[in-house]
Amino acid sequence: MRRACRMPLAVPVLFIALALMASRAAAEDLIFTLSSDRIRITSDFRGVDLVAFGAIERDAETVSRGAGYDVVVVMRGPPETLVTRRKARFAGIWINRASRTFPNVPSFYLASASRPLADISTPAILKRYQIGPENLAFQALGGPDEDSAFRDGLIRLKADAGLFEVAESTVSFPGTSVFKANLSIPANVPVGDYVVTAYLFRDSAMLARQSLTIRVSKEGFERLTFDLAHRYGYLYGLLCVVLALFTGWLAGIIFRRD
């Protein structure tokens, strides 16, 4: 009987222990905002510099800690499906042979870090939170790529186009609990809804994170042609043919020799 009475006492003790662990885990918190919640692409768009401002909130137990925090701000674009192909020589001609299809690939990926990623955390933690292009969790349809050549080639092509990048030493700390991150957005950034996530690290451990959304959209005449091409493809193609015919006819009239 005494054993039956003592058993329920272990349940509240367990909950109290878990609550104490959770409060310690949440000793540091992270808040940040962006200089703009929308990027507008116009005819003279040459890229833009986006700035993330943030602060590290600490409780009484951790406020006495010295400096030593690291921050990584990741901007991730909407997913897309890409196909990579391997060329091979056949009868003296280079042709496409083997290929792999990769769904759910970020159309854009930018990581702004206070230091090199290898100095901020361990490979396992970086892979868990998909920090760094090589740690992104996407694979070819039908299973992992055996020799990883297609995946590596995709990442390399994205990096060459300026769409996959890790910018080291672009996060600064004006104060011990305040940070500023510079995000350089290229002119060829795809449109869509983006997720910007800030990660707080200390001694290789990920302490806190927060995410915000930002929209990249075309404006003006570019938006009109973009929407027309994507929503009314046949009409857009017909207008292009008519415009080409009209331009050719007009050029013939202007430059006709009598």
Backbone as CSV, one residue per row, in Angstrom:
resi,resn,N_x,N_y,N_z,CA_x,CA_y,CA_z,C_x,C_y,C_z
1,MET,0.829,-1.204,0.000,0.000,0.000,0.000,0.864,1.255,0.000
2,ARG,1.950,1.259,0.803,2.812,2.428,0.853,3.458,2.686,-0.509
3,ARG,3.837,1.609,-1.220,4.441,1.783,-2.528,3.446,2.410,-3.491
4,ALA,2.168,2.007,-3.411,1.139,2.566,-4.292,0.917,4.033,-4.010
5,CYS,1.120,4.480,-2.778,0.918,5.885,-2.434,2.093,6.743,-2.875
6,ARG,3.294,6.155,-2.911,4.476,6.948,-3.245,4.653,7.123,-4.746
7,MET,4.161,6.224,-5.556,4.391,6.274,-6.989,3.908,7.569,-7.627
8,PRO,2.691,8.091,-7.329,2.246,9.319,-7.978,3.125,10.507,-7.668
9,LEU,3.881,10.495,-6.542,4.730,11.626,-6.206,5.854,11.805,-7.215
10,ALA,6.231,10.740,-7.919,7.315,10.848,-8.900,6.897,11.654,-10.119
11,VAL,5.589,11.686,-10.420,5.111,12.403,-11.600,5.297,13.909,-11.453
12,PRO,4.834,14.551,-10.341,5.086,15.990,-10.199,6.562,16.340,-10.166
13,VAL,7.359,15.483,-9.521,8.793,15.746,-9.469,9.387,15.742,-10.875
14,LEU,8.931,14.818,-11.719,9.426,14.753,-13.093,9.056,16.004,-13.870
15,PHE,7.819,16.468,-13.706,7.389,17.674,-14.407,8.166,18.894,-13.939
16,ILE,8.462,18.979,-12.648,9.242,20.104,-12.132,10.649,20.086,-12.711
17,ALA,11.240,18.896,-12.799,12.581,18.790,-13.369,12.599,19.202,-14.832
18,LEU,11.576,18.770,-15.580,11.504,19.143,-16.989,11.296,20.642,-17.153
19,ALA,10.495,21.229,-16.279,10.270,22.683,-16.349,11.547,23.452,-16.072
20,LEU,12.332,22.980,-15.101,13.602,23.646,-14.817,14.570,23.526,-15.986
21,MET,14.597,22.354,-16.620,15.461,22.177,-17.782,15.036,23.078,-18.922
22,ALA,13.718,23.221,-19.130,13.220,24.076,-20.211,13.550,25.531,-19.956
23,SER,13.446,25.959,-18.691,13.760,27.350,-18.387,15.232,27.641,-18.592
24,ARG,16.101,26.677,-18.288,17.527,26.869,-18.518,17.836,26.882,-20.004
25,ALA,17.139,26.018,-20.762,17.373,25.971,-22.202,16.960,27.266,-22.866
26,ALA,15.963,27.960,-22.256,15.492,29.209,-22.827,16.128,30.413,-22.166
27,ALA,17.354,30.228,-21.597,18.024,31.332,-20.906,18.312,32.474,-21.856
28,GLU,18.668,32.170,-23.129,18.864,33.179,-24.155,17.722,33.119,-25.159
29,ASP,17.279,34.297,-25.570,16.253,34.384,-26.598,16.742,35.339,-27.673
30,LEU,16.142,35.226,-28.849,16.595,35.996,-29.994,15.419,36.687,-30.652
31,ILE,15.547,37.960,-30.912,14.540,38.712,-31.656,15.255,39.535,-32.720
32,PHE,14.640,39.653,-33.890,15.247,40.462,-34.943,14.167,40.936,-35.904
33,THR,14.521,41.905,-36.708,13.623,42.442,-37.716,14.434,42.770,-38.957
34,LEU,13.737,43.000,-40.059,14.387,43.297,-41.331,14.153,44.753,-41.714
35,SER,15.068,45.297,-42.490,14.933,46.683,-42.920,13.759,46.872,-43.865
36,SER,13.281,45.789,-44.480,12.107,45.846,-45.357,11.484,44.467,-45.400
37,ASP,10.169,44.428,-45.531,9.474,43.144,-45.628,9.080,42.821,-47.066
38,ARG,9.600,43.587,-48.017,9.269,43.360,-49.415,10.398,43.876,-50.307
39,ILE,10.750,43.095,-51.311,11.734,43.492,-52.313,11.004,43.619,-53.644
40,ARG,11.052,44.798,-54.230,10.342,45.071,-55.484,11.331,45.109,-56.640
41,ILE,11.062,44.286,-57.646,11.919,44.215,-58.826,11.314,45.071,-59.921
42,THR,12.016,46.103,-60.310,11.585,46.993,-61.378,12.552,46.891,-62.556
43,SER,12.335,47.721,-63.569,13.152,47.634,-64.783,14.611,47.974,-64.521
44,ASP,14.888,48.808,-63.521,16.268,49.193,-63.224,16.824,48.482,-61.983
45,PHE,16.251,47.352,-61.634,16.690,46.621,-60.441,18.074,46.044,-60.674
46,ARG,19.010,46.353,-59.767,20.382,45.858,-59.848,20.782,45.087,-58.589
47,GLY,19.800,44.611,-57.856,20.078,43.981,-56.585,19.841,44.967,-55.456
48,VAL,19.843,44.463,-54.235,19.568,45.307,-53.078,20.275,44.728,-51.859
49,ASP,20.603,45.597,-50.933,21.195,45.177,-49.664,20.125,45.216,-48.576
50,LEU,19.831,44.053,-48.029,18.852,43.925,-46.956,19.612,43.826,-45.634
51,VAL,19.092,44.494,-44.614,19.762,44.511,-43.313,18.841,43.894,-42.260
52,ALA,19.401,43.013,-41.453,18.678,42.411,-40.330,19.259,42.956,-39.027
53,PHE,18.392,43.529,-38.192,18.785,44.033,-36.882,18.188,43.119,-35.820
54,GLY,18.976,42.770,-34.819,18.479,41.881,-33.785,19.111,42.130,-32.435
55,ALA,18.501,41.498,-31.438,18.990,41.609,-30.064,18.917,40.250,-29.398
56,ILE,19.833,40.025,-28.468,19.881,38.795,-27.686,19.380,39.118,-26.288
57,GLU,18.300,38.457,-25.908,17.731,38.672,-24.581,18.253,37.588,-23.642
58,ARG,18.763,38.012,-22.473,19.330,37.079,-21.499,18.685,37.293,-20.143
59,ASP,18.535,36.192,-19.414,17.961,36.299,-18.083,19.049,36.667,-17.073
60,ALA,18.674,36.727,-15.809,19.605,37.169,-14.774,20.795,36.228,-14.620
61,GLU,20.599,34.943,-14.899,21.685,33.983,-14.709,22.740,34.085,-15.799
62,THR,22.337,34.540,-16.986,23.277,34.571,-18.103,23.727,35.967,-18.468
63,VAL,23.169,37.000,-17.825,23.525,38.367,-18.191,24.984,38.676,-17.875
64,SER,25.577,37.936,-16.944,26.971,38.191,-16.578,27.959,37.526,-17.523
65,ARG,27.502,36.731,-18.470,28.416,36.077,-19.395,29.079,37.122,-20.301
66,GLY,30.301,36.841,-20.645,30.995,37.728,-21.550,30.586,37.469,-22.989
67,ALA,31.278,38.167,-23.899,30.980,37.987,-25.318,31.355,36.575,-25.744
68,GLY,30.866,36.165,-26.871,31.143,34.824,-27.344,30.008,34.249,-28.147
69,TYR,29.032,35.079,-28.497,27.916,34.613,-29.302,28.272,34.678,-30.782
70,ASP,27.623,33.812,-31.547,27.685,33.837,-33.004,26.258,33.842,-33.538
71,VAL,26.076,34.520,-34.640,24.760,34.614,-35.275,24.899,34.267,-36.749
72,VAL,23.968,33.465,-37.233,23.868,33.141,-38.652,22.448,33.488,-39.102
73,VAL,22.350,34.301,-40.134,21.055,34.671,-40.702,20.946,34.019,-42.069
74,VAL,19.916,33.197,-42.255,19.731,32.434,-43.487,18.482,32.937,-44.203
75,MET,18.640,33.275,-45.473,17.516,33.665,-46.331,17.312,32.563,-47.357
76,ARG,16.101,32.005,-47.365,15.816,30.830,-48.191,14.614,31.104,-49.082
77,GLY,14.788,30.859,-50.395,13.738,31.132,-51.359,12.753,29.993,-51.503
78,PRO,11.695,30.198,-52.287,10.690,29.152,-52.485,11.294,27.938,-53.185
79,PRO,10.764,26.749,-52.928,11.333,25.538,-53.531,11.010,25.426,-55.012
80,GLU,11.861,24.703,-55.718,11.656,24.439,-57.132,12.203,23.058,-57.462
81,THR,11.836,22.542,-58.623,12.327,21.247,-59.090,13.333,21.476,-60.216
82,LEU,14.515,20.890,-60.063,15.588,21.086,-61.031,16.066,19.741,-61.559
83,VAL,16.567,19.760,-62.783,17.119,18.565,-63.419,18.571,18.844,-63.780
84,THR,19.459,17.984,-63.330,20.870,18.089,-63.706,21.205,16.952,-64.661
85,ARG,22.021,17.262,-65.661,22.379,16.283,-66.691,23.884,16.173,-66.819
86,ARG,24.318,14.976,-67.160,25.742,14.724,-67.382,25.965,14.518,-68.877
87,LYS,26.906,15.269,-69.416,27.221,15.150,-70.836,28.252,14.049,-71.063
88,ALA,28.134,13.392,-72.209,29.073,12.345,-72.587,29.328,12.446,-74.092
89,ARG,30.521,12.041,-74.497,30.869,12.109,-75.915,30.317,10.890,-76.651
90,PHE,29.619,11.146,-77.763,29.054,10.073,-78.568,29.282,10.425,-80.034
91,ALA,30.056,9.592,-80.726,30.364,9.802,-82.140,30.975,11.184,-82.363
92,GLY,31.825,11.601,-81.436,32.494,12.881,-81.576,31.658,14.081,-81.175
93,ILE,30.451,13.838,-80.625,29.565,14.936,-80.236,29.247,14.805,-78.753
94,TRP,29.220,15.932,-78.056,28.831,15.947,-76.652,27.303,16.014,-76.557
95,ILE,26.714,15.006,-75.914,25.268,14.960,-75.769,24.912,14.694,-74.302
96,ASN,23.664,15.019,-73.948,23.187,14.744,-72.589,22.872,13.269,-72.454
97,ARG,23.398,12.646,-71.409,23.144,11.221,-71.173,22.366,11.049,-69.878
98,ALA,23.040,10.732,-68.791,22.359,10.495,-67.520,21.862,11.812,-66.923
99,SER,20.791,11.710,-66.147,20.220,12.905,-65.514,19.607,12.530,-64.168
100,ARG,19.424,13.521,-63.318,18.768,13.359,-62.026,17.812,14.527,-61.813
101,THR,16.667,14.226,-61.225,15.668,15.249,-60.913,15.662,15.482,-59.413
102,PHE,15.796,16.738,-59.020,15.838,17.118,-57.613,14.636,18.010,-57.287
103,PRO,13.665,17.492,-56.552,12.554,18.344,-56.114,12.892,19.087,-54.816
104,ASN,12.123,20.130,-54.546,12.226,20.877,-53.281,13.617,21.466,-53.057
105,VAL,14.196,21.980,-54.127,15.478,22.672,-54.012,15.195,24.160,-53.794
106,PRO,15.806,24.792,-52.803,15.597,26.237,-52.628,16.034,27.003,-53.876
107,SER,15.174,27.865,-54.371,15.534,28.657,-55.540,16.612,29.684,-55.213
108,PHE,16.753,29.998,-53.942,17.767,30.956,-53.499,18.166,30.599,-52.073
109,TYR,19.465,30.716,-51.786,19.943,30.415,-50.429,21.121,31.324,-50.117
110,LEU,20.988,32.085,-49.049,22.050,32.984,-48.610,22.204,32.868,-47.103
111,ALA,23.417,32.604,-46.663,23.724,32.525,-45.236,24.722,33.625,-44.897
112,SER,24.324,34.517,-44.005,25.195,35.578,-43.518,25.634,35.198,-42.119
113,ALA,26.947,35.070,-41.910,27.466,34.539,-40.648,28.480,35.485,-40.030
114,SER,28.592,35.413,-38.715,29.566,36.233,-37.996,30.983,35.700,-38.152
115,ARG,31.122,34.413,-38.427,32.422,33.787,-38.633,32.252,32.660,-39.634
116,PRO,33.329,32.021,-40.069,33.166,30.820,-40.900,32.306,29.783,-40.191
117,LEU,31.432,29.126,-40.939,30.491,28.188,-40.344,31.201,27.075,-39.583
118,ALA,32.337,26.634,-40.084,33.070,25.557,-39.408,33.558,25.985,-38.034
119,ASP,33.722,27.292,-37.818,34.156,27.784,-36.511,32.986,28.069,-35.575
120,ILE,31.794,28.091,-36.125,30.613,28.430,-35.319,30.015,27.202,-34.652
121,SER,29.904,26.091,-35.389,29.276,24.906,-34.819,29.829,23.655,-35.481
122,THR,29.341,22.515,-35.042,29.816,21.230,-35.544,29.106,20.867,-36.841
123,PRO,29.701,20.010,-37.667,29.029,19.591,-38.902,27.663,18.959,-38.661
124,ALA,27.512,18.212,-37.579,26.237,17.558,-37.293,25.127,18.584,-37.025
125,ILE,25.440,19.627,-36.253,24.432,20.646,-35.947,24.122,21.481,-37.188
126,LEU,25.142,21.824,-37.955,24.903,22.586,-39.181,24.037,21.802,-40.155
127,LYS,24.260,20.507,-40.230,23.446,19.668,-41.116,22.017,19.535,-40.588
128,ARG,21.870,19.457,-39.285,20.531,19.316,-38.694,19.657,20.516,-39.015
129,TYR,20.246,21.716,-38.967,19.472,22.927,-39.226,19.654,23.443,-40.654
130,GLN,20.295,22.654,-41.510,20.468,22.974,-42.923,21.125,24.340,-43.109
131,ILE,22.209,24.555,-42.400,22.960,25.806,-42.495,24.161,25.563,-43.403
132,GLY,24.160,26.225,-44.545,25.187,26.007,-45.557,24.604,25.228,-46.727
133,PRO,24.910,25.602,-47.982,24.336,24.907,-49.145,24.588,23.413,-49.151
134,GLU,25.779,22.986,-48.709,26.090,21.554,-48.719,25.287,20.776,-47.690
135,ASN,24.625,21.469,-46.766,23.821,20.799,-45.738,22.324,20.834,-46.026
136,LEU,21.945,21.342,-47.177,20.526,21.378,-47.526,19.990,19.963,-47.714
137,ALA,18.777,19.731,-47.217,18.188,18.390,-47.228,17.340,18.193,-48.476
138,PHE,17.981,17.981,-49.602,17.262,17.604,-50.813,18.038,16.493,-51.498
139,GLN,17.327,15.610,-52.142,17.966,14.499,-52.811,17.207,14.166,-54.085
140,ALA,17.838,13.395,-54.945,17.251,13.061,-56.232,16.057,12.133,-56.058
141,LEU,15.136,12.213,-57.007,13.999,11.300,-56.996,14.490,9.862,-57.119
142,GLY,13.909,8.988,-56.333,14.303,7.594,-56.364,15.368,7.240,-55.350
143,GLY,15.814,8.228,-54.547,16.801,7.927,-53.517,18.028,8.798,-53.662
144,PRO,18.963,8.661,-52.725,20.182,9.469,-52.755,21.017,9.190,-53.994
145,ASP,21.704,10.209,-54.462,22.625,10.074,-55.582,23.848,9.301,-55.109
146,GLU,24.140,8.189,-55.787,25.199,7.300,-55.317,26.568,7.980,-55.282
147,ASP,26.937,8.672,-56.360,28.255,9.290,-56.382,28.213,10.777,-56.050
148,SER,27.035,11.318,-55.767,26.814,12.713,-55.372,27.283,13.713,-56.416
149,ALA,27.655,13.247,-57.600,28.162,14.168,-58.619,27.066,15.104,-59.104
150,PHE,25.849,14.597,-59.261,24.761,15.435,-59.755,24.378,16.491,-58.721
151,ARG,24.319,16.090,-57.466,23.983,17.045,-56.405,25.067,18.112,-56.268
152,ASP,26.329,17.681,-56.285,27.425,18.639,-56.196,27.424,19.588,-57.388
153,GLY,27.092,19.052,-58.563,27.037,19.904,-59.747,25.916,20.924,-59.655
154,LEU,24.776,20.518,-59.100,23.667,21.459,-58.925,24.058,22.599,-57.987
155,ILE,24.675,22.253,-56.867,25.094,23.280,-55.908,26.128,24.207,-56.533
156,ARG,27.040,23.646,-57.322,28.074,24.466,-57.959,27.456,25.436,-58.976
157,LEU,26.506,24.958,-59.771,25.864,25.831,-60.753,25.057,26.940,-60.075
158,LYS,24.385,26.602,-58.988,23.657,27.621,-58.236,24.615,28.666,-57.664
159,ALA,25.751,28.208,-57.155,26.725,29.135,-56.600,27.316,30.028,-57.695
160,ASP,27.583,29.465,-58.869,28.128,30.253,-59.977,27.142,31.329,-60.420
161,ALA,25.841,31.045,-60.297,24.814,32.026,-60.671,24.551,33.041,-59.572
162,GLY,25.216,32.895,-58.422,25.015,33.814,-57.319,23.765,33.542,-56.513
163,LEU,23.176,32.342,-56.670,21.931,32.010,-55.981,22.144,31.157,-54.734
164,PHE,23.319,30.581,-54.577,23.730,29.884,-53.347,25.007,30.555,-52.852
165,GLU,24.964,31.073,-51.629,26.143,31.787,-51.145,26.210,31.741,-49.620
166,VAL,27.419,31.690,-49.111,27.694,31.854,-47.682,28.595,33.074,-47.528
167,ALA,28.081,34.102,-46.881,28.836,35.346,-46.689,29.378,35.376,-45.259
168,GLU,30.657,35.123,-45.114,31.269,35.085,-43.788,31.629,36.498,-43.316
169,SER,31.614,36.667,-42.018,31.985,37.950,-41.386,31.100,39.101,-41.851
170,THR,29.850,38.818,-42.144,28.895,39.860,-42.537,27.877,40.137,-41.431
171,VAL,28.074,39.519,-40.264,27.264,39.812,-39.080,28.173,40.487,-38.060
172,SER,27.785,41.667,-37.645,28.587,42.422,-36.675,27.798,42.620,-35.390
173,PHE,28.533,42.932,-34.319,27.939,43.140,-32.996,28.273,44.552,-32.515
174,PRO,27.371,45.522,-32.778,27.608,46.879,-32.245,27.660,46.911,-30.723
175,GLY,26.967,45.965,-30.074,26.999,45.816,-28.622,27.050,44.345,-28.287
176,THR,27.239,44.022,-27.036,27.356,42.614,-26.646,26.068,41.838,-26.882
177,SER,24.924,42.523,-26.915,23.644,41.839,-27.080,22.882,42.326,-28.302
178,VAL,23.548,43.038,-29.187,22.906,43.574,-30.393,23.731,43.150,-31.604
179,PHE,23.046,42.729,-32.674,23.758,42.324,-33.875,23.118,42.951,-35.114
180,LYS,23.913,42.984,-36.169,23.478,43.512,-37.460,24.016,42.605,-38.546
181,ALA,23.132,42.159,-39.443,23.519,41.265,-40.525,23.216,41.916,-41.864
182,ASN,24.179,41.850,-42.779,24.011,42.398,-44.127,23.723,41.261,-45.100
183,LEU,22.618,41.372,-45.818,22.206,40.370,-46.799,22.230,41.027,-48.173
184,SER,23.165,40.613,-49.010,23.300,41.183,-50.348,22.490,40.335,-51.333
185,ILE,21.415,40.919,-51.864,20.505,40.208,-52.757,20.879,40.522,-54.201
186,PRO,21.144,39.511,-55.042,21.563,39.777,-56.427,20.390,40.186,-57.307
187,ALA,20.718,40.667,-58.501,19.688,41.147,-59.422,18.837,40.012,-59.982
188,ASN,19.381,38.786,-60.027,18.650,37.658,-60.595,17.895,36.851,-59.543
189,VAL,17.571,37.458,-58.419,16.852,36.758,-57.361,15.459,36.352,-57.859
190,PRO,15.032,35.101,-57.658,13.701,34.678,-58.101,12.604,35.335,-57.253
191,VAL,11.417,35.429,-57.844,10.288,35.999,-57.115,9.645,34.916,-56.254
192,GLY,8.910,35.343,-55.243,8.219,34.409,-54.371,8.325,34.820,-52.917
193,ASP,7.842,33.954,-52.038,7.884,34.187,-50.596,9.134,33.543,-50.009
194,TYR,9.879,34.316,-49.251,11.136,33.871,-48.668,10.998,33.765,-47.147
195,VAL,11.807,32.879,-46.571,11.880,32.735,-45.115,13.279,33.137,-44.670
196,VAL,13.347,34.080,-43.748,14.616,34.533,-43.193,14.673,34.075,-41.742
197,THR,15.681,33.267,-41.406,15.816,32.702,-40.065,17.146,33.118,-39.457
198,ALA,17.089,33.595,-38.228,18.296,33.957,-37.480,18.567,32.884,-36.434
199,TYR,19.815,32.405,-36.383,20.233,31.375,-35.438,21.267,31.974,-34.488
200,LEU,21.100,31.675,-33.198,22.036,32.132,-32.174,22.860,30.948,-31.674
201,PHE,24.190,31.088,-31.727,25.099,30.025,-31.296,26.021,30.544,-30.196
202,ARG,26.443,29.608,-29.368,27.493,29.877,-28.384,28.147,28.552,-28.009
203,ASP,29.471,28.513,-28.116,30.218,27.284,-27.829,29.695,26.117,-28.659
204,SER,29.419,26.383,-29.942,28.972,25.384,-30.923,27.518,24.950,-30.743
205,ALA,26.849,25.371,-29.684,25.467,24.969,-29.433,24.509,26.006,-30.004
206,MET,23.413,25.526,-30.594,22.376,26.404,-31.097,21.422,26.731,-29.951
207,LEU,21.390,28.017,-29.544,20.632,28.424,-28.373,19.218,28.884,-28.689
208,ALA,19.031,29.573,-29.808,17.715,30.124,-30.134,17.654,30.422,-31.622
209,ARG,16.430,30.565,-32.123,16.224,30.927,-33.516,14.874,31.604,-33.673
210,GLN,14.757,32.408,-34.705,13.506,33.074,-35.026,13.422,33.245,-36.531
211,SER,12.195,33.167,-37.083,11.997,33.253,-38.525,11.020,34.373,-38.867
212,LEU,11.282,35.020,-39.981,10.407,36.036,-40.559,10.209,35.720,-42.037
213,THR,9.186,36.291,-42.639,8.929,36.101,-44.061,9.089,37.425,-44.796
214,ILE,9.496,37.321,-46.040,9.660,38.483,-46.896,9.259,38.081,-48.310
215,ARG,8.656,38.999,-49.044,8.180,38.716,-50.400,9.044,39.446,-51.421
216,VAL,9.414,38.717,-52.467,10.118,39.295,-53.608,9.154,39.266,-54.791
217,SER,8.855,40.417,-55.360,7.861,40.491,-56.426,8.292,41.490,-57.493
218,LYS,7.806,41.271,-58.685,8.059,42.197,-59.786,7.018,43.310,-59.747
219,GLU,7.417,44.488,-60.203,6.531,45.642,-60.206,6.526,46.285,-61.588
220,GLY,5.449,47.000,-61.882,5.366,47.737,-63.133,5.199,46.821,-64.337
221,PHE,5.863,47.191,-65.445,5.738,46.446,-66.687,6.298,45.037,-66.546
222,GLU,7.344,44.881,-65.743,7.914,43.547,-65.528,6.898,42.611,-64.892
223,ARG,6.114,43.126,-63.961,5.096,42.288,-63.327,4.013,41.904,-64.324
224,LEU,3.638,42.848,-65.203,2.614,42.554,-66.200,3.057,41.433,-67.126
225,THR,4.275,41.527,-67.662,4.765,40.490,-68.563,4.987,39.168,-67.830
226,PHE,5.451,39.220,-66.581,5.676,37.998,-65.802,4.353,37.267,-65.562
227,ASP,3.334,38.002,-65.103,2.038,37.375,-64.848,1.416,36.849,-66.136
228,LEU,1.567,37.602,-67.223,1.006,37.165,-68.497,1.669,35.879,-68.980
229,ALA,3.001,35.788,-68.826,3.723,34.606,-69.294,3.410,33.376,-68.448
230,HIS,3.189,33.549,-67.149,2.973,32.409,-66.262,1.508,32.011,-66.146
231,ARG,0.607,32.953,-66.294,-0.815,32.632,-66.138,-1.511,32.397,-67.472
232,TYR,-1.074,33.083,-68.497,-1.706,32.965,-69.816,-0.604,32.730,-70.843
233,GLY,-0.026,31.546,-70.782,1.119,31.239,-71.622,0.818,31.294,-73.111
234,TYR,-0.341,30.748,-73.514,-0.689,30.734,-74.931,-0.904,32.153,-75.459
235,LEU,-1.582,32.970,-74.685,-1.799,34.355,-75.087,-0.488,35.118,-75.169
236,TYR,0.392,34.879,-74.222,1.701,35.536,-74.226,2.504,35.117,-75.457
237,GLY,2.476,33.823,-75.793,3.183,33.359,-76.978,2.617,33.944,-78.252
238,LEU,1.279,34.040,-78.318,0.642,34.616,-79.506,1.007,36.086,-79.673
239,LEU,1.006,36.825,-78.568,1.374,38.236,-78.634,2.827,38.412,-79.072
240,CYS,3.710,37.517,-78.618,5.117,37.591,-79.028,5.263,37.354,-80.526
241,VAL,4.492,36.392,-81.067,4.545,36.120,-82.508,4.024,37.312,-83.296
242,VAL,2.897,37.868,-82.861,2.320,39.030,-83.547,3.278,40.208,-83.506
243,LEU,3.902,40.440,-82.332,4.842,41.540,-82.196,6.060,41.344,-83.098
244,ALA,6.537,40.096,-83.209,7.678,39.825,-84.079,7.325,40.060,-85.541
245,LEU,6.141,39.617,-85.952,5.705,39.838,-87.333,5.547,41.326,-87.627
246,PHE,4.952,42.039,-86.682,4.762,43.475,-86.881,6.097,44.207,-86.945
247,THR,7.033,43.817,-86.102,8.350,44.452,-86.103,9.074,44.192,-87.418
248,GLY,8.982,42.950,-87.920,9.610,42.641,-89.204,8.981,43.411,-90.350
249,TRP,7.659,43.501,-90.321,6.964,44.264,-91.382,7.339,45.742,-91.323
250,LEU,7.371,46.299,-90.123,7.705,47.712,-89.971,9.142,47.987,-90.399
251,ALA,10.050,47.086,-90.062,11.446,47.266,-90.478,11.565,47.215,-91.992
252,GLY,10.783,46.341,-92.626,10.799,46.274,-94.089,10.291,47.550,-94.731
253,ILE,9.300,48.176,-94.126,8.768,49.437,-94.653,9.786,50.570,-94.488
254,ILE,10.405,50.615,-93.329,11.328,51.721,-93.044,12.576,51.642,-93.916
255,PHE,13.120,50.450,-94.054,14.392,50.301,-94.762,14.204,49.828,-96.209
256,ARG,13.016,49.941,-96.738,12.771,49.508,-98.115,13.427,50.478,-99.085
257,ARG,14.059,49.911,-100.072,14.695,50.728,-101.103,13.775,50.854,-102.309
258,ASP,13.503,52.059,-102.677,12.636,52.305,-103.837,13.418,52.138,-105.135
